Amino acid sequence: MTDIYTYSKRVALTAAVVLLVAAGFYMLGRHGYFFLLVFAGILLAVLFSGIAEMLQAKLHLKDGLALLFAVLLFFGIIGGAIYLVAPTVGGQVKEFKTSFPEALSQVENWLSDYSWGQQVIEKVPNDMSQMLPKQQALLSRVTTIFSSTLSILADLLIVIVTALFLAANPKLYTVGFTKLFAVRHRSRIMQVLGMCYHSLKLWLLAMFLAMAVVGVSTAVGYSLLGLPLPFALALIAFLFAFVPNVGPLLAGVPAVLIGLTVSPQMALYVLLLYAGIQLVESYMLTPIIFHKTVDLPPALLLFFQVLLGLVQGALGLLLAAPLLAVLMVVINELYVKDVLERAAPNAPADAP
């Protein structure tokens, strides 16, 4: 039997964990954006370090040189993709602008065949300029968009610089973090930090594989259907696939709308194609990939996404999955194994 001292200690530890979780949610609500930016920097640093480790294994480079090549490779791939895709996307957008009035006319003709569609047409003014905001309101919106863009660029710069500092000397920060704990716990904390790093690295690998499959299959499918802007829409699907559950739904909306401007049949074909790709990715590809890497419970992930989305908006939704992967490692190792499953002193292993 567990003595009263051990029982009291476990109760106290459980209460402490609950209080820490509650304090964490409080801090997340009040200053969550700052912590999420820091975590984004950590996630990018893990990506840089993972690429550097791969280069070291293949090319036998030194740490600093491998990290430099990893950063250059990462931004080189992004820049190269933009350079290759931008001309095609730009030409498709220009072509789509010239055919957009005709597409609107087709949509209006299709809506007029239905009673509810006629009501929609009646509510749309004939003079589209009436729907435009006034000059003062337009200036205010432009100013807001400009300031928001500057804020996003500043946040992105902070994330990149943070990632470079962390990836350049991770031991400095991990050792410094462990010094916040008692000496007898530091080795265990360092071990859990290593497990968190490994979990994030595997999650990134699995996510990029799934994103690549979605992006390529979507580009091929849209091109075969003859949908306008196939590569731009495929790029949207690729990027939004980074956000499980919610991202694919959001990425399918513009594709269906553009298909609707061509014809209702095209919109239906796009919907069926995109749904088929997502079914294969969600129920066949993703389970195989994540079973070998990081397996997140789908219901728990969806709940966590909704929670962070409500608390911190788009950034919380974007980082919910990797943050949950880290929290699962921390809770499983430091609470479940070290507290709940640890045998009491001088008690048999099967003691209640």
N, C-alpha and C positions, 0 to 999 in steps of 0.2 A: 504493500500500500504506500501511496505517496504521503510523506509526512506533511504536517501543517506548514512547515517552513518552506518546503519546495512548492506547495500549492500556493501559498501567499506570494512567493516570488514570481510564479507564473502569472498570477492574476495581476500583479503590479506591472510585469512586462507587457501583458496584453493591454492593460489600460494605457501604458506609455505609448504603445504602438498606435492605439486608437487616437490618442491625443496628437501624436505626430502626424497622422493622416489628416485629422481635422485641421491642424495648423497648416499642413501643406495645401489643403484645398482653400483655406482662408488666404494664404499668401498667393496662391494661384489666381484667386479672384481679384485680389487687390493689385498685385504686381506680376501677374501671370505672363504678360507680354514680354517683360524683361527675361524671365526664366526660360520662356520658350525660345527667345533669340539665342540665349546661351546654349540651350539644348540643340538648336539648329547648327550652331557653330561646332558643337561636339560631334554631331552627326556627320557634318562635312569633313571634320578632322578624321573621323573613323574611315570615311571614304578615301581620303588622301592616304592615310596610313595603310589601308588595305591594298590600294594600287601600288604603293611603294614596296610593300612586302612581296607582292607578286613580281615586281621588277627585280627586287633583290634576289629572289629565288631563281629567276630565269637568267639574269645578266650578271649576278654577283657584284652589285654596286654597293658603295658605301651608303650609310643612312641618309646623309644630307643630299647626296647626288640622286639617290633613288626618290626622295621626296620631291626634289626639284623636277625630275622627269615626270613624276606622278601628277604634279600640279599642271605642268605644261601639257601633258597628255589629256588631262581632264578638260581644261579650257580650250585646247586645240580641237578636241572632238566636238565640243559645243560650237565653237566658231566655224569649224568645217561644215557641220550640219546646217548652220544658218546660211553659210555661203552657198551651199549646194541647193538648199530648199528655197531660199528667198527669191531667186529669179523665177522659179516655176510658180511659187505661190503668188508672187507679185503679178505675173502675167495672167494667172487664173482670176485674181481679184479684179484686174482691169477688164478682162473679158466679161466677168460676172456683172460689173457695174453697167456695161453697155446693154446687157440683156435683162437687167433687173426690171425695167418698166414693163417689158413684155411678160415677164414672169408674174408680176403683180396682176396684170390683166388676166392671166390664166387662173390665178388663185381666185380673183373676183368672179370669174365665170363659173368656177367650180362651186364657190360659196352660194352663188345665186340659185343653184339647183335645189337648195335646201331652205326650209323656212327659217331655221335658226341662223343660217348663213346670211339670208337677206337682212335679218335684224342686225347682224354684225356690220354689214355693208352700210346700212342706214346710219349707224353711229359713227362711221368714219367720214370726216368732212371731205367734200370734193376738192377743196383747196387745201393741200397738205401743208401749206405754210402756216395754217392756223394751229397746227400741232406743234410748231416750233416755239421755243420759249422766247420771251421778250429779250431785248438787247441787254438790259440790266441783269436779268436772271441768267442769261447765257454767259455774261462776263463773270458772274459769281460762280457758275458751274465750272468754267474754264479755270478760274483761279483755284477752286477746290481740287480739281483734277491735277493741276500743276503741282500744288503743294503735296498732294498724296503721292504723286510720282516721285518727287524729291525725297519724301519720307521713306518710300519703299527702297529707293536706291541707297539711301543712307543706311537703312537696316541691312540691306544685302552686303554693303561694304563692311559693316560691323561683323556680320556672320563670317565673311571670307577671311578677314584679318584674324578673328578669333580662332578660326579653324587652322590657319597657318601657324599661329603661335602654339596651339595645342599639339598639332602634328609634328612641329619641329622639335619639341622637347616634352613628350607626354609624361615622362618619369617625374619631371619637376612638379607637375600639377597633381599627379596621382599620389606621390609620396607626401606632398604638402597636405592633401586632403586627408590622408590616413592619420596625420598627426593631430587631427581634431578628436581622435578616439584614444581610449586607454591603450597602453603599450601592448597588453595581452590580446587585444582585439585587432591590432593593425595588420597582422599577417592575413587574418580572415577577411578583413575589409579589402585588402589588396587582391586577394583571390576572387572576391565577388566582383570587383571592378574589372578584372580580367575577363570574367564570364560575361559581364555586361558588354564589354568591347567585342567579344566573340559573337554574342547574340546580335548586336547591331550590324556587324560585318556580314553575317549570314543573311540577316533580313534585307540589307541593301542588295546583296547578290541576287536573292530570290526575287525581289521587287523589280530590279532592272531586267531580269530575264522575262518576267511576266509582261512588263511594259514593252519590251522589244517585240514580243510575239503579238501583242495587241496592236501596236503601231504598224508593223509590217502587214499583218493580215487585214487590217482596216484599209490601208492604202491600196493593197491589191484588190480587195473586194469593191471599194468605191470606184476604182478605175475601171474594173470590169463592168460595173453597172452604168458607167457613163455619168456619174454624179459630178456636178461642178465642184471645184476646189477639193479634189480627193486628198492631195498631200497636206493641205492646210488642216482639213478635218482629221486626217490621220495623226498629224502632229498634236492636235488637241486631245485626241483619244490617248495618245502615248503619254502626254504630260498628266492628264487627269487620272490615268491608271495608277499613279503614285498614291492616290487616296483611295483605299479599298472601300467597297460598298457604295459610297456616295459619288466618287469621281466618275465611274463609268456611266452612271445615270445622267450626270450633268453633261458629259461629253457627247451623249447621244442626241441631246436636244437640238443643237445647231445643225447636225447632219439631217435630221428628220425635217426641220424647217426649210433647209435648202432643197431637200428632195421635194417638199411640198410646192415650192415655187416652180419646179419643173412639171410635175403632174402628181395627182394623188397616188397613182400606181407606183411612181418612183419613190414617194415617201414611204409607202408600204414595203417596197422591196428593201429600202435602206433600213427600216425598222426591223424587218425580219433578219437581214444580214447582220446588223449590229447585235441584235439579241442572240443570234446563233454564235457569234464570236464571243460574246460575254458568257454564254452558257458553257462553251467549251473551256474558256479561260477560268471561269469560276469553279466549275464542278469537275474538271479533268486536269487541266494544267496546274492551276494554283495549288490544289491539294497535294499533288505529287511533289512540286517544288518546295512548298513550305513544310511538308512532312519531313523532308530531308534537311531542312534548315531551321526555321523558327515557326512553330505551329501556334497561332493565336486563336483562341476560341471565337468563332464568328459573332455570336450574340454579345459576348463581352466586348469585343472590338467595336461593334456598332453602338453599344451603349456608351462606351468611352468616347467615341467620335462625336456623338450627339452632345455629351456633357462638355467636352472641350470646345466644340463648335458654339454652344450657347454661351460659354464663359469667355472665350477668347476669339471667336469668329473664325476667319479663314485660316489663320496661322495655327490655331488649335486643331482645327480639322485636318490640316496638312500633316502635323506632327503627332497625331494621336496614335497611329499604329506603332512607330518606333518607340515612342515614349511608353506605350503599354508593354512592349517587349522588354524594356529595361525594368519596369516596375514588377513584372512577373518574375524576372530573375531575382531581384532584390527581395521581394516578399517570400518567394519559395526558399531562398537560401538563408536569409537572416531571420525570418520569422517561423516559417513552417518547419525547416530542418533544425535550426539552432535553438528554437524555443519549444515548439509544440511536439516535435518528434524526438527530442533529445531525452535519453533515459535518465531517470532520477538517480542521484548518487546512492551507491550501495543498494540498488534495487535491481531485480532481474529484468531482462530485456523485454519480457512480455507482461510487465506489471501494468495495471490499468492507469 
